[in-house]
Amino acid sequence: QVQLVESGGGLVQAGGSLRLSCAAAGRTFSSYAMGWFRQVPGKEREFVAAIDWSGGNTYYGDSVKGRFTISRVNARNTVYLEMNSLKPEDTAVYYCAARPTAVSTIANQFGSWGQGTQVTVSS
């Protein structure tokens, strides 16, 4: 497994931007597909974005398409989530996840998770 640590969350006004980072330690980061998910109390974890091991293929949840961008720098063992045009409904705890095979958009197919970082968007 790989250990993951998210950072970059915080409080931002609607329409603003944030960039989340997820630093990985452990086994070879470049062999892992990565994902971002988010969760609010009382709701299931929601798929946000995913990226394959090379960075050549990316996938997004419908609610964030056109506003969020996932990217990775394998040399830095880091995956990023650039979030623009933020809305109050984007408020959630954001989690980074990794899986050692093909990319997925399904939470329970990821075996490694970070501790999460809070993103709060005020109206």
DSSP file (Angstrom, degrees, kcal/mol; ACC not computed):
  #  RESIDUE AA STRUCTURE BP1 BP2  ACC     N-H-->O    O-->H-N    N-H-->O    O-->H-N    TCO  KAPPA ALPHA  PHI   PSI    X-CA   Y-CA   Z-CA
    1    1 A Q              0   0    0      0, 0.0    26,-0.8     0, 0.0     2,-0.4   0.000 360.0 360.0 360.0 167.2    0.0    0.0    0.0
    2    2 A V  E     -A   26   0A   0     24,-0.2     2,-0.4    96,-0.1    24,-0.2  -0.941 360.0-129.1-120.6 142.1    0.9    3.6   -0.3
    3    3 A Q  E     -A   25   0A   0     22,-3.2    22,-2.5    -2,-0.4     2,-0.4  -0.758  26.5-162.6 -92.1 136.6    0.6    6.3    2.4
    4    4 A L  E     -A   24   0A   0    109,-0.4     2,-0.4    -2,-0.4   111,-0.4  -0.946  13.0-173.8-126.0 138.9   -1.2    9.5    1.4
    5    5 A V  E     -A   23   0A   0     18,-2.0    18,-2.6    -2,-0.4     2,-0.2  -0.968  12.0-156.4-133.9 118.0   -1.4   12.9    2.9
    6    6 A E  E     +A   22   0A   0     -2,-0.4     2,-0.3    16,-0.2    16,-0.2  -0.575  17.7 166.1 -90.0 154.9   -3.7   15.7    1.6
    7    7 A S  E     +A   21   0A   0     14,-2.2    14,-2.7    -2,-0.2   110,-0.1  -0.967  40.5  69.2-155.2 166.2   -3.2   19.4    2.0
    8    8 A G        +     0   0    0     -2,-0.3    11,-0.3     1,-0.3    14,-0.0   0.360  60.8 133.6 105.3  -4.8   -4.5   22.6    0.7
    9    9 A G        +     0   0    0     12,-0.1     2,-0.3     9,-0.1    -1,-0.3  -0.182  22.6 118.3 -71.1 171.7   -8.0   22.7    2.0
   10   10 A G  E     -d  119   0B   0    108,-0.8   110,-2.8   107,-0.1     2,-0.5  -0.990  61.0 -47.9 163.6-165.7   -9.5   25.8    3.6
   11   11 A L  E     +d  120   0B   0     -2,-0.3     2,-0.3   108,-0.2   110,-0.2  -0.871  53.2 165.5-103.7 130.4  -12.2   28.4    3.5
   12   12 A V  E     -d  121   0B   0    108,-2.6   110,-2.5    -2,-0.5     2,-0.1  -0.983  34.6-111.2-142.7 151.4  -12.9   30.2    0.3
   13   13 A Q  E >   -d  122   0B   0     -2,-0.3     3,-2.2   108,-0.2    73,-0.2  -0.474  50.4 -82.8 -79.0 154.7  -15.6   32.4   -1.1
   14   14 A A  T 3  S+     0   0    0    108,-2.4    73,-0.2     1,-0.3    -1,-0.1  -0.298 119.7  29.3 -55.0 137.8  -17.9   31.2   -3.9
   15   15 A G  T 3  S+     0   0    0     71,-3.2    70,-0.6     1,-0.3    -1,-0.3   0.260 100.2 114.4  90.7 -10.7  -16.3   31.7   -7.2
   16   16 A G    <   -     0   0    0     -3,-2.2    70,-2.3    70,-0.2     2,-0.3  -0.071  58.3-121.9 -83.8-173.4  -12.8   31.3   -5.8
   17   17 A S        +     0   0    0     67,-0.2     2,-0.3    68,-0.2    67,-0.2  -0.936  20.8 179.9-133.8 152.9  -10.2   28.7   -6.3
   18   18 A L  E     - B   0  83A   0     65,-2.1    65,-3.3    -2,-0.3     2,-0.5  -0.978  16.4-146.3-143.9 153.4   -8.2   26.2   -4.3
   19   19 A R  E     - B   0  82A   0     -2,-0.3     2,-0.3   -11,-0.3    63,-0.2  -0.979  13.9-159.0-123.5 120.3   -5.5   23.7   -5.1
   20   20 A L  E     - B   0  81A   0     61,-2.6    61,-2.3    -2,-0.5     2,-0.3  -0.719   6.2-160.3 -92.4 145.2   -5.4   20.4   -3.2
   21   21 A S  E     -AB   7  80A   0    -14,-2.7   -14,-2.2    -2,-0.3     2,-0.4  -0.932   7.8-163.7-122.8 150.4   -2.2   18.3   -3.0
   22   22 A C  E     -AB   6  79A   0     57,-2.0    57,-2.0    -2,-0.3     2,-0.4  -0.940   9.0-160.6-135.2 112.0   -1.8   14.7   -2.1
   23   23 A A  E     -AB   5  78A   0    -18,-2.6   -18,-2.0    -2,-0.4     2,-0.4  -0.781   9.8-154.3 -95.4 134.5    1.7   13.5   -1.3
   24   24 A A  E     +A    4   0A   0     53,-2.8     2,-0.3    -2,-0.4   -20,-0.2  -0.852  13.6 179.6-112.5 143.1    2.4    9.8   -1.5
   25   25 A A  E     +A    3   0A   0    -22,-2.5   -22,-3.2    -2,-0.4     2,-0.5  -0.973  47.9  41.9-135.4 152.1    5.0    7.7    0.3
   26   26 A G  E    S+A    2   0A   0     -2,-0.3   -24,-0.2   -24,-0.2     3,-0.2  -0.959  95.3  22.4 121.1-129.2    5.6    4.0    0.1
   27   27 A R  S    S-     0   0    0    -26,-0.8     2,-0.4    -2,-0.5   -24,-0.1  -0.061 108.2 -50.4 -74.2 180.0    5.7    1.9   -3.0
   28   28 A T    >   -     0   0    0      1,-0.2     3,-1.4     2,-0.1    -1,-0.2  -0.294  49.4-162.1 -59.4 108.3    6.2    3.2   -6.5
   29   29 A F  G >  S+     0   0    0     -2,-0.4     3,-2.2     1,-0.3    -1,-0.2   0.869  83.9  64.7 -60.0 -38.9    3.8    6.1   -6.9
   30   30 A S  G 3  S+     0   0    0      1,-0.3    -1,-0.3    44,-0.2    -2,-0.1   0.624  95.5  59.3 -66.9 -11.8    4.0    6.1  -10.7
   31   31 A S  G <  S+     0   0    0     -3,-1.4     2,-0.4     2,-0.1    -1,-0.3   0.452  92.6  89.5 -92.3  -0.3    2.4    2.6  -10.8
   32   32 A Y    <   -     0   0    0     -3,-2.2     2,-0.3    -4,-0.2    70,-0.1  -0.790  68.9-139.2-102.9 137.2   -0.8    3.8   -9.0
   33   33 A A  E     -E   99   0B   0     66,-2.8    66,-2.4    -2,-0.4     2,-0.3  -0.709  30.7-150.2 -79.4 145.7   -4.0    5.2  -10.4
   34   34 A M  E     -EF  98  51B   0     17,-2.4    17,-2.7    -2,-0.3     2,-0.3  -0.877  16.0-176.3-124.4 151.9   -5.1    8.1   -8.2
   35   35 A G  E     -EF  97  50B   0     62,-2.5    62,-2.5    -2,-0.3     2,-0.4  -0.977  18.4-143.5-143.6 157.5   -8.5    9.5   -7.4
   36   36 A W  E     +EF  96  49B   0     13,-3.4    12,-2.5    -2,-0.3    13,-1.7  -0.985  24.1 173.3-119.0 134.8  -10.2   12.3   -5.4
   37   37 A F  E     -EF  95  47B   0     58,-2.6    58,-3.3    -2,-0.4     2,-0.3  -0.887  12.9-154.0-130.9 163.5  -13.4   11.8   -3.6
   38   38 A R  E     -EF  94  46B   0      8,-2.3     8,-3.7    -2,-0.3     2,-0.4  -0.977   6.5-168.7-140.6 156.1  -15.4   14.0   -1.3
   39   39 A Q  E     -E   93   0B   0     54,-2.0    54,-2.5    -2,-0.3     6,-0.1  -0.997   8.0-165.0-148.3 137.6  -17.9   13.4    1.5
   40   40 A V    >   -     0   0    0     -2,-0.4     3,-2.1     4,-0.3    52,-0.1  -0.874  48.8 -79.3-114.2 154.5  -20.3   15.5    3.6
   41   41 A P  T 3  S+     0   0    0      0, 0.0     3,-0.1     0, 0.0    -1,-0.1  -0.237 116.3  14.8 -55.8 133.5  -21.9   14.2    6.8
   42   42 A G  T 3  S+     0   0    0      1,-0.3     2,-0.3    -3,-0.0    -3,-0.0   0.427 110.6  93.7  85.2  -1.6  -24.8   11.8    6.2
   43   43 A K  S <  S-     0   0    0     -3,-2.1    -1,-0.3     1,-0.0     3,-0.1  -0.846  78.0-101.5-122.5 160.1  -23.9   11.2    2.5
   44   44 A E        -     0   0    0     -2,-0.3    -4,-0.3     1,-0.1     2,-0.2  -0.349  50.9 -86.0 -73.4 157.5  -22.0    8.6    0.7
   45   45 A R        -     0   0    0     -6,-0.1     2,-0.4    -2,-0.1    -6,-0.2  -0.466  49.3-144.4 -64.5 132.7  -18.5    9.4   -0.6
   46   46 A E  E     -F   38   0B   0     -8,-3.7    -8,-2.3    -2,-0.2     2,-0.2  -0.844  10.8-118.8-108.3 135.2  -18.7   11.1   -4.0
   47   47 A F  E     +F   37   0B   0     -2,-0.4   -10,-0.2   -10,-0.2     3,-0.1  -0.516  35.8 167.1 -69.0 133.3  -16.4   10.6   -6.9
   48   48 A V  E     -     0   0B   0    -12,-2.5    13,-2.7     1,-0.4     2,-0.3   0.757  57.2 -26.0-111.3 -56.3  -14.7   13.8   -7.9
   49   49 A A  E     -FG  36  60B   0    -13,-1.7   -13,-3.4    11,-0.3    -1,-0.4  -0.990  49.4-165.4-160.9 156.4  -11.8   13.0  -10.3
   50   50 A A  E     -FG  35  59B   0      9,-2.1     9,-2.3    -2,-0.3     2,-0.3  -0.983   2.0-165.6-147.0 156.6   -9.4   10.3  -11.2
   51   51 A I  E     -FG  34  58B   0    -17,-2.7   -17,-2.4    -2,-0.3     7,-0.2  -0.999  21.0-122.1-144.9 141.4   -6.2   10.0  -13.2
   52   52 A D    >   -     0   0    0      5,-2.1     3,-0.7    -2,-0.3   -20,-0.1  -0.168  42.1 -89.8 -79.1 179.3   -4.3    7.0  -14.6
   53   53 A W  T 3  S+     0   0    0      1,-0.3   -21,-0.2    48,-0.2    -1,-0.1   0.811 125.8  42.5 -61.9 -31.3   -0.7    6.1  -13.7
   54   54 A S  T 3  S-     0   0    0    -23,-0.1    -1,-0.3     3,-0.0    20,-0.1   0.674 104.7-122.1 -89.1 -17.6    0.7    8.2  -16.6
   55   55 A G  S <  S+     0   0    0     -3,-0.7    -2,-0.1     2,-0.2    17,-0.1   0.438  83.3 113.8  87.3  -0.6   -1.5   11.2  -16.3
   56   56 A G  S    S+     0   0    0      1,-0.1     2,-0.4    -5,-0.0    -3,-0.1   0.685  70.4  47.5 -80.6 -17.5   -2.7   10.7  -19.8
   57   57 A N        +     0   0    0      2,-0.0    -5,-2.1    -5,-0.0     2,-0.3  -0.988  65.4 178.5-129.1 128.6   -6.3    9.8  -19.0
   58   58 A T  E     -G   51   0B   0     -2,-0.4     2,-0.3    -7,-0.2    -7,-0.2  -0.920   7.6-165.3-128.5 153.4   -8.5   11.8  -16.6
   59   59 A Y  E     -G   50   0B   0     -9,-2.3    -9,-2.1    -2,-0.3     2,-0.3  -0.980   6.1-164.7-139.5 146.9  -12.1   11.4  -15.5
   60   60 A Y  E     -G   49   0B   0     -2,-0.3   -11,-0.3   -11,-0.2     2,-0.1  -0.972  24.3-112.9-137.1 148.3  -14.4   13.7  -13.7
   61   61 A G    >>  -     0   0    0    -13,-2.7     3,-1.5    -2,-0.3     4,-1.1  -0.460  37.5-114.5 -70.2 152.4  -17.7   13.6  -11.8
   62   62 A D  T 34 S+     0   0    0      1,-0.3     3,-0.4     2,-0.2    -1,-0.1   0.845 112.7  59.0 -59.3 -34.7  -20.5   15.4  -13.6
   63   63 A S  T 34 S+     0   0    0      1,-0.2    -1,-0.3     3,-0.0   -15,-0.1   0.648 114.1  35.1 -73.6 -13.0  -20.8   18.1  -10.9
   64   64 A V  T X> S+     0   0    0     -3,-1.5     3,-2.3   -16,-0.2     4,-2.1   0.464  81.1 128.5-119.1  -4.2  -17.2   19.2  -11.3
   65   65 A K  T 3< S+     0   0    0     -4,-1.1     4,-0.1    -3,-0.4   -16,-0.0  -0.280  80.5  15.2 -56.9 134.5  -16.6   18.9  -15.0
   66   66 A G  T 34 S+     0   0    0      2,-0.4    -1,-0.3     1,-0.1     3,-0.1   0.290 125.6  60.0  85.4 -10.5  -15.2   22.0  -16.5
   67   67 A R  T <4 S+     0   0    0     -3,-2.3    17,-2.0     1,-0.2     2,-0.3   0.686  97.1  52.9-117.0 -32.4  -14.3   23.5  -13.1
   68   68 A F  E  <  -C   83   0A   0     -4,-2.1    -2,-0.4    15,-0.2     2,-0.4  -0.795  59.4-165.2-109.8 150.0  -11.8   21.0  -11.5
   69   69 A T  E     -C   82   0A   0     13,-2.4    13,-3.1    -2,-0.3     2,-0.4  -0.989   4.8-157.2-136.2 126.5   -8.6   19.6  -13.0
   70   70 A I  E     +C   81   0A   0     -2,-0.4     2,-0.3    11,-0.2    11,-0.2  -0.821  23.2 159.4 -99.6 141.4   -6.7   16.6  -11.7
   71   71 A S  E     -C   80   0A   0      9,-1.7     9,-3.2    -2,-0.4     2,-0.3  -0.956  20.1-152.5-151.3 167.7   -3.0   16.3  -12.5
   72   72 A R  E     -C   79   0A   0     -2,-0.3     2,-0.5     7,-0.3     7,-0.2  -0.994  12.7-157.0-146.3 152.1    0.1   14.4  -11.2
   73   73 A V  E > > -C   78   0A   0      5,-2.7     5,-1.6    -2,-0.3     3,-1.5  -0.902  10.9-169.8-126.5 100.2    3.8   14.8  -11.1
   74   74 A N  G > 5S+     0   0    0     -2,-0.5     3,-1.0     1,-0.3   -44,-0.2   0.825  84.6  61.8 -64.2 -31.4    5.3   11.4  -10.6
   75   75 A A  G 3 5S+     0   0    0      1,-0.3    -1,-0.3     2,-0.1   -46,-0.0   0.752 111.6  40.0 -65.6 -21.6    8.7   12.7  -10.0
   76   76 A R  G < 5S-     0   0    0     -3,-1.5    -1,-0.3     2,-0.2    -2,-0.2   0.377 105.8-126.9-104.7   1.6    7.3   14.5   -6.9
   77   77 A N  T < 5 +     0   0    0     -3,-1.0   -53,-2.8    -4,-0.5     2,-0.4   0.897  69.1 127.3  53.3  42.7    5.0   11.6   -5.8
   78   78 A T  E   < -BC  23  73A   0     -5,-1.6    -5,-2.7   -55,-0.2     2,-0.4  -0.980  46.1-164.2-137.0 141.3    2.2   14.1   -5.8
   79   79 A V  E     -BC  22  72A   0    -57,-2.0   -57,-2.0    -2,-0.4     2,-0.3  -0.952  17.7-156.5-120.1 146.0   -1.3   14.4   -7.3
   80   80 A Y  E     -BC  21  71A   0     -9,-3.2    -9,-1.7    -2,-0.4     2,-0.4  -0.838  14.8-158.2-122.5 155.4   -3.2   17.7   -7.5
   81   81 A L  E     -BC  20  70A   0    -61,-2.3   -61,-2.6    -2,-0.3     2,-0.6  -0.899  12.0-161.7-133.1 106.2   -6.8   18.8   -7.7
   82   82 A E  E     -BC  19  69A   0    -13,-3.1   -13,-2.4    -2,-0.4     2,-0.5  -0.781  10.4-165.9 -87.7 122.7   -7.2   22.4   -9.0
   83   83 A M  E     +BC  18  68A   0    -65,-3.3   -65,-2.1    -2,-0.6     2,-0.3  -0.943  10.9 173.4-118.9 117.6  -10.6   23.6   -8.1
   84   84 A N        +     0   0    0    -17,-2.0   -67,-0.2    -2,-0.5   -68,-0.2  -0.762  59.0  23.4-118.1 164.4  -12.0   26.7   -9.8
   85   85 A S  S    S-     0   0    0    -70,-0.6    -1,-0.2    -2,-0.3   -68,-0.2   0.903  84.8-159.8  48.7  48.7  -15.4   28.5   -9.8
   86   86 A L        -     0   0    0    -70,-2.3   -71,-3.2    -3,-0.2   -70,-0.2  -0.255   8.3-158.8 -65.4 146.1  -16.1   26.9   -6.4
   87   87 A K    >   -     0   0    0    -73,-0.2     3,-2.3    -3,-0.1     4,-0.3  -0.847  31.9-110.3-121.0 156.0  -19.7   26.7   -5.2
   88   88 A P  G >  S+     0   0    0      0, 0.0     3,-1.8     0, 0.0    33,-0.4   0.844 117.6  63.4 -54.9 -32.5  -21.1   26.3   -1.7
   89   89 A E  G 3  S+     0   0    0      1,-0.3    -3,-0.0    31,-0.1    31,-0.0   0.552  88.1  70.0 -72.5  -5.2  -22.2   22.8   -2.7
   90   90 A D  G <  S+     0   0    0     -3,-2.3    -1,-0.3    31,-0.0     2,-0.2   0.536  70.7 120.5 -82.7  -7.3  -18.5   21.9   -3.2
   91   91 A T    <   +     0   0    0     -3,-1.8     2,-0.3    -4,-0.3    29,-0.2  -0.404  41.0 105.8 -60.6 124.8  -18.1   22.1    0.6
   92   92 A A  E    S- H   0 119B   0     27,-2.0    27,-2.8    -2,-0.2     2,-0.6  -0.968  76.4 -78.8-178.0 171.8  -16.9   18.7    1.9
   93   93 A V  E     -EH  39 118B   0    -54,-2.5   -54,-2.0    -2,-0.3     2,-0.5  -0.876  48.5-146.1 -88.7 127.1  -14.0   16.7    3.2
   94   94 A Y  E     -EH  38 117B   0     23,-3.0    23,-2.0    -2,-0.6     2,-0.4  -0.838  14.0-164.7-102.1 130.2  -11.8   15.8    0.2
   95   95 A Y  E     -E   37   0B   0    -58,-3.3   -58,-2.6    -2,-0.5     2,-0.4  -0.907  11.8-145.4-117.2 140.6  -10.0   12.5    0.2
   96   96 A C  E     -E   36   0B   0     -2,-0.4    18,-2.1   -60,-0.2     2,-0.3  -0.809  23.9-174.6 -96.7 143.5   -7.1   11.3   -2.0
   97   97 A A  E     -EI  35 113B   0    -62,-2.5   -62,-2.5    -2,-0.4     2,-0.3  -0.973  10.3-159.7-141.7 154.5   -7.1    7.6   -2.9
   98   98 A A  E     -EI  34 112B   0     14,-2.0    14,-1.7    -2,-0.3    13,-1.1  -0.979   6.8-176.9-135.8 146.1   -4.8    5.2   -4.7
   99   99 A R  E     -E   33   0B   0    -66,-2.4   -66,-2.8    -2,-0.3    11,-0.1  -0.992  26.7-135.3-142.0 141.7   -5.1    1.9   -6.4
  100  100 A P  S    S+     0   0    0      0, 0.0     2,-0.1     0, 0.0     3,-0.1   0.298  84.1  42.0 -82.5  11.8   -2.3   -0.2   -7.9
  101  101 A T  S    S-     0   0    0      1,-0.4   -68,-0.4   -68,-0.1    -2,-0.2  -0.279 105.4 -14.3-130.4-144.3   -4.1   -1.1  -11.1
  102  102 A A  S    S-     0   0    0     -2,-0.1    -1,-0.4     1,-0.1   -69,-0.1  -0.195  77.8 -92.0 -64.4 153.8   -6.3    0.5  -13.7
  103  103 A V        -     0   0    0     -3,-0.1     2,-0.3   -71,-0.1    -1,-0.1  -0.277  48.4-174.6 -63.9 150.7   -8.0    3.8  -13.0
  104  104 A S        -     0   0    0    -53,-0.1   -53,-0.1   -70,-0.1   -45,-0.1  -0.951  33.6-153.5-143.5 160.5  -11.5    3.7  -11.4
  105  105 A T  S    S+     0   0    0     -2,-0.3     2,-0.5   -70,-0.1   -58,-0.1   0.234  72.0  97.9-114.0   8.5  -14.3    6.0  -10.4
  106  106 A I    >   -     0   0    0      1,-0.1     3,-1.7   -60,-0.0     4,-0.2  -0.877  65.8-146.6-107.4 124.2  -15.6    3.7   -7.7
  107  107 A A  G >  S+     0   0    0     -2,-0.5     3,-2.1     1,-0.3    -1,-0.1   0.874  94.3  56.3 -58.2 -44.2  -14.5    4.4   -4.1
  108  108 A N  G 3  S+     0   0    0      1,-0.3    -1,-0.3     3,-0.0    -2,-0.0   0.486  96.1  67.3 -76.0   2.4  -14.5    0.9   -2.8
  109  109 A Q  G <  S+     0   0    0     -3,-1.7     2,-0.5   -10,-0.0    -1,-0.3   0.435  85.2  85.6 -92.9  -1.8  -12.0   -0.1   -5.6
  110  110 A F    <   -     0   0    0     -3,-2.1   -11,-0.2    -4,-0.2   -76,-0.0  -0.862  56.2-172.0-100.8 133.3   -9.4    2.1   -4.0
  111  111 A G        +     0   0    0    -13,-1.1     2,-0.4    -2,-0.5   -12,-0.2   0.661  65.9  57.7 -99.7 -18.1   -7.3    0.5   -1.2
  112  112 A S  E     +I   98   0B   0    -14,-1.7   -14,-2.0  -109,-0.0     2,-0.3  -0.948  62.1 178.0-120.4 135.8   -5.3    3.4    0.1
  113  113 A W  E     -I   97   0B   0     -2,-0.4  -109,-0.4   -16,-0.2   -16,-0.2  -0.970  21.1-133.7-135.7 147.4   -6.8    6.6    1.5
  114  114 A G        -     0   0    0    -18,-2.1  -109,-0.2    -2,-0.3     3,-0.1  -0.293  36.3-102.5 -85.2-179.0   -5.5    9.8    3.0
  115  115 A Q        -     0   0    0   -111,-0.4  -110,-0.1     1,-0.2   -20,-0.1   0.623  63.0-117.0 -83.6 -13.2   -7.0   11.4    6.1
  116  116 A G        -     0   0    0    -20,-0.1     2,-0.4     1,-0.1   -21,-0.2   0.089  16.0-124.5  94.7 152.8   -8.9   14.0    4.2
  117  117 A T  E     - H   0  94B   0    -23,-2.0   -23,-3.0  -110,-0.1     2,-0.3  -0.999  24.1-120.7-136.4 134.5   -8.8   17.8    4.0
  118  118 A Q  E     - H   0  93B   0     -2,-0.4  -108,-0.8   -25,-0.2     2,-0.5  -0.558  23.3-171.2 -80.4 131.8  -11.8   20.1    4.7
  119  119 A V  E     -dH  10  92B   0    -27,-2.8   -27,-2.0    -2,-0.3     2,-0.5  -0.992   4.7-175.6-119.5 124.5  -12.9   22.5    1.9
  120  120 A T  E     -d   11   0B   0   -110,-2.8  -108,-2.6    -2,-0.5     2,-0.6  -0.982   6.4-166.8-124.9 123.9  -15.5   25.1    2.9
  121  121 A V  E     -d   12   0B   0     -2,-0.5     2,-0.3   -33,-0.4  -108,-0.2  -0.940  11.2-153.3-112.2 118.3  -17.0   27.4    0.3
  122  122 A S  E      d   13   0B   0   -110,-2.5  -108,-2.4    -2,-0.6    -2,-0.0  -0.638 360.0 360.0 -92.4 148.7  -19.0   30.3    1.7
  123  123 A S              0   0    0     -2,-0.3    -1,-0.1  -110,-0.2  -110,-0.1   0.447 360.0 360.0 -90.9 360.0  -21.8   32.0   -0.3
